[in-house]
Amino acid sequence: MTVGIPVYNGARTIGRALDSLLAQSFTDFELIISDNASTDGTGDICQAYAARDKRVRYVRQPTNLGAGLNFRFVLVEARTPYFMWAAADDLWAPSFIERQLAVLEADPGIVLSQSRVLFTVDGRPTNLSTGTFALPHDEEHNVAAYLTNPADNSRYYGLFRTAALQSVFPSRNFFALDWAVAAATLRFGRHHEIPDILMIRDTSDTVAYERGLQRDHRFWLWRIFPMLYMTIWLLAGRRVPVTSAVLYRLAKLNLYMHLRFGMYRWNRAAELYLSNNSARHSLRILLGPWVGWLCAPGLGRRLAAAKRRIRQGVIGAAYVPWRILPLTLAQRQAFKRVVLNAAFRLGYGRAPQQERVEVEEAAASGATLPSMPDLPVADWKMPRHAADQPACLSVVVAPTEGDGVLGMLALVDSIASAQGDLPIEVVVVDNGCTDISGVAFRFLPGFTYRRFDRPVPFGVAANAASRAASAEALVFVESTLRLDADFLRQCRASLAPRTLVGAQLRSWDGFLDAAGGIADAGGLRGYGAGRRTEEPAYLFARAVDYCPGAFAILRTTLSELGEFSAEYASFEISALDLATRLQSAGGQALYWPAAIVSDWSAAARRRKDARIPVDAHALSAEWERFAVCNAALLRRRAEAARAGQRPHDRSRRHRLLFVDADTPRPDQSAGALLALNLIRMLGELAFRVTFVPESNMAFAEGYTDSLRALGVDVVHFPYCASVNDILETRGDEFDVVVLCRAYIADRYIDRVRKLAPQARIIFNTIDLHFVREMREAELLNDARMIAEAEASRSSELASIAKADATIVVSTHEAAIVRAAVPSARVHVVPLLFEMPERLEAGGPDGRQDIMFVGTYQHPPNRDAAIYFAREIWPLVRERLPQARFLVVGSNLTPDVQALAGDGVEVLGFVEDLDAVLATCRVTVAPLRFGAGLKGKVASSLLAGVPVVASSIAVEGTPLRDGVDVVIADAPAAFADAVVRVYEDPVLWRQLAVAGFDFVRREYSIAANVPRLRGVLEDAGMSLQGRPAADRASIVA
């Protein structure tokens, strides 16, 4: 066969086109290049190819022949049975020629074979057109169907029988010559379409097309009807059947092209005509705003009635001779059928009723009706590329035979959607594909392309990709997947040394395919396959056997493991082998539920409701090889399963149930911050934490997700209705149960002893509730409240006595408990803070506000805010008129909101407390009752803002008056202290530095790890030899 390339000034792209053609799997062809007097160096490029490949023959025309005659030249030069044109800016799959040739060799009735085509604009894929559609019927129907929609005529660049093509090619050029040639070849046979995309056509260069329009529009008639010459050429030479259907299609095509390109072009009308397929309806839409009276309902009814009267008159006149014709009933019915069919053919090409009957009969007979493959519905997005910005992630994709370019485009589109502001690169390893799955991305900016001439094991392809990648973080993705919009950001946030981070794999219908992979004696399977993705069991990070579908790893970690094994061909077993070697080296494969991918492969769609989990059957040989090499590991996992370890969670940890009133909201209260950091510390001490929000069992948007990112199993409604439910269903699972707050301990401590008798119970008081209640009752002198506080005291102390260990937050509270319950195991674990490396608060200059912060559903805070505003603030305002008093915090009550005015600003909850603290010169904590440590004091000291506090506010802490804080109680003394700190910059700086150092010394997480370890060991837990915790960090 022969390939002809007519080219003019194609230096920018012809090298790529020639590389693509010369890489064809079928090699026995001649390639003729006709250079139409190019002026840009095209000739030098072509001569270089001709010198090194004997299949290439280069001919330079002395003058420019015009596009049509240049196409004719390469065709006439062909001496082989088969021929195809090739454009200098197109690309072809390696199997393009081989597959087209096989079609023509197998069926002599086919004159042309073409595949589906991917269009690009400036190299970027678009959805402009991907189908040529087959023409498999007789000549008349094929010509009519083709002229209905010649589209972009990609069939012109298919493989023809040379003799047929040479016999119809015109001797002169005219507009739409390619359409005419394609239509004329239908005399010699059918047009076939291979349903795979094997060719890329670039539509960026429209210069030649525009010149053709200008040249052929010189004659006035062609300027009115651009396709008239083509129509005359087809009909005058009888190159197409001259039937009513063909004439009708040609007339419609001429009308559309006139509206689109003619002298009196009207683009809006052309678009409407193309979409409505009706000139009358299009004109009604266009002219309606100006001649709407013609479309008025009354006029329309009158015209319709007149039309009916005329039709009835014609039918009545024809009925007289019809009635006297000497015909039988059967003959009359046959005659009517012929007349009606002829009428339909005159207007529409064939009777629609007959066509519908044929389709229904074919369906009834069980015949397979032809269908077009799915087409893309939107232009494909490509990842943004900045040459001057290094990539932080390299996404590695290795398309394999059968995946299809549309699947690859959809994956790349999802990568672009997930990119956000991250600088990334995409590494495509063409693993011997014979379609254009790899070629389509070879020359795009931001893509790194590597190709193997024949399929190689996935490990080999992945190693080549990792060496070609430029980023330190590598993401490996199967080519049939789609990335969630947040996938790449989650991968980057969760990566750590010696950790492989895997995605949550969903099926195309939104159900779960794998929340981490399990590999044991039962084979390979995805945990949770077929379940709903919102179930809590699949929404927290944990260590797993391996990560199917997609995973991320640091280049340094991959290098330490010696890259991928070249032994396994599949992504699945390669990922399993890598994760297994990482675990043996002390690392872990971590399932990260916030990184989501979906499987849209044909196999996944075929599964439908069966939702078969990831299975070893299709990978039996590789799985058996892996199982033999890792027999000892599989035996250990079987023993661990018999000992109670859950196969979906390979973290060798104690299990801990943490029950608190609500999901921690650390931006809203100090108690929530303490709870959150306590949970983090328990994770670092090798506990798998299950958290239950007892008061409402509710999912808290954002806050629940933050806990799950720490690897915490958060249980909530409707998957669990109460603490009792989880104790009844999972009570035997937990080694430790932490009960927070007095009323929760009182309610559940006996149930825990009954339903989880093996568990150690730790009572986390938060603060001693009865102390706070008694102080409030005494302040208000309320006998009923005093009685209630006594009841609380009895209940709280009883829970302390029953618990294996108790946590209090201050030495003062520890002394109270030890005095009341001498046998209690009491430990002080105060507030917990993540500490910055150094204080960066600056000085007092530019600060003028005074602030109180708290949550106002808590009575001591509400009382303190009102007390300061009414009793102390007027004294301060007399001496500091420029200052403002800011009331900050959540759950404002009406009496607190009513404080606004006279320099008091009630801000309520603020998203960024640090930003408000940066404007404050002093914070106050004028509490008159309460218990426990005050987070407001510690938060201010951590930010480097001095605090003036009451004795109650700093009770049980080693804070020193005049050194770390200033302490005052009476209103006048408190006001004096505020003014003194406000006006004395030396004292202000001393307090800021000393307060920050105090928080680092007493309240940092590092300082409290030994204290928490002591609590657990005192409760009876042995923490010796426990493994390091999973990677855990809150995702912003």
Buried (B, 14 or more C-beta within 10 A) or exposed (E): BBBBBBBBBBBBBBBBBBEBBBBBEBEEBBBBBBBBBBEEEBBEBBBBBBEEEEBBBBEBBEEBBBBBBBBBBBBEBBEEBBBBBBBBBBBBBBBBBBBBBBBBEEEEEBBBBBBBBBBBEEBBBBBBBBBBBBBBEEBBBBBBBBBBEBBBBBBBBBBBBBEBBBEBBBEEBBBBBBBBBBBBBBBBBBBBBBEBBBBBBBBEBEEEEEEBBEBBBEEEEBBBBBBBBBBEBBBEEEBBBEBBBBBBBBEBBBBBBBBBBBEEEBEEBBBBBEEBEEBEEBBBBBEEEEEEEEEEEEEEEEEEEEEEEEEEEEEEEEEEEEEEEEEEEEEEEEEEEEEEBEEBBEEEBBBEEEEEEEEEEEEEEEEEEEEEEEEBEEEBBBBBBEEEEEBBBBBBBBBBEBBBBBBBBBBBBBBBBBBEEBBBBBBBBBBBBBBBBBBBBBEBEBBBBBBBEEBBBBBBBBBBBBEBBEBBBBBBBBBBBBBBEBBBBBBBBBBBEBBBBBBBBBBBEEBBBBBBBBBBEEBBBBBBBBBEBEEBBBBBBBBBBBBBBBBBBBBEBBEBBEBBBBBBBBBBBBBBBBBBBBBEEEBBBBBBBBBBBBBBBEEBEEBEEEBBBBBBEBBEEBBEBBBEEBEEBBEEBBEBBEEEBBBBBBBEBBBBBBBBBBBBBBBBBBBBBBBBBBBBBBBBBBBBBBBBBBEEBEBBEEBBBBBBBBBBBBBBEEBBEEBBBBBEEBBEBBBBBBBBBBBBBBBBBEBBEEBBEEBBBBBBBBBBBBBBBBBBBEEEEEEEBBEBBBEBBEBBBBBBBBBBBBBBBBBBBBEBBEEBBEEBBBBBBBBBBEBEEEBEBEEBEEBBBBBBBBBBEBBBBBBBBBBBBEBBBEBBBEEBEEBBBBBBBBBBBEEBEEBEEEBBBBBEBBEEBEEBBBBBBBBBBBBBBBBBBBBBBBBBBBBBBBBBBBEBBBBBBEBEEEEBBBBBBEBEBBBBBBBBBBEBEEBBBBBBBBBBEBBBEBBBBEBBBEBBBBBBEBBEBEEEEBEEBBBBBBBE
